[in-house]
Amino acid sequence: MKLYIKYMVSMRCKMVVQEELKKLGFMHVAVDLGMVEITEDISANQLEQLKESLLKSGLELLEDKKAILIEKIKNVITEMIHFSDELPKENYSDFISNKLDYDYTYLANTFSEVKGITIQQFIIINKIEKVKELLLYDELNLTEISYRLHYSSVAHLSNQFKKITGLTPSFYRQMSLMRKENLENL
């Protein structure tokens, strides 16, 4: 049986879900971002207990088919941008469509209808979050970051970054470094 879980976007979330399933006596489970596969039968009572314990951890068991599809799309994008060493070479729409085995137009229309933004906008927001993370680590320069995240140029990255955050990447990095220094001096 497959269960889909909303807001499950990190390794910590996976560990929380595994622990909750273990408490309910489920030992043979596969836990992935946004999805759990249980090989054993699950009773209505166990399902309700799982639902309640997940809510306490800020996670939500999904039952609506559209909500499940939206979470799958979000998880593919999150995994693609935040947890892969390299972004796919193919077009993002083809990648998402192939990964979920759905027509991209259907995915895009459903996502926009439910979330109020396009898949492309969601990808951009996630890429900017990744840029912020990479700027904080201060290991890569903007050219390396733009290359790694498949931006056509540093200018393109900078324009998107400023549009989303209101700051230039350089100012964001300076601000972060100053904040870090101030915390070290306390």
Secondary structure, DSSP 4 states (H G I P E B T S, - for coil): -EEEEET--SHHHHHHHHHHHHHTT--SEEEETTEEEESS---HHHHHHHHHHHHHTT-EEE--HHHHHHHHHHHHHHIIIII-SS--SS-HHHHHHHHHTS-HHHHHHHHHHHHSS-HHHHHHHHHHHHHHHHHHHT-S-HHHHHHHTT-S-HHHHHHHHHHHHSS-HHHHHHHHHHHHHHHHT-
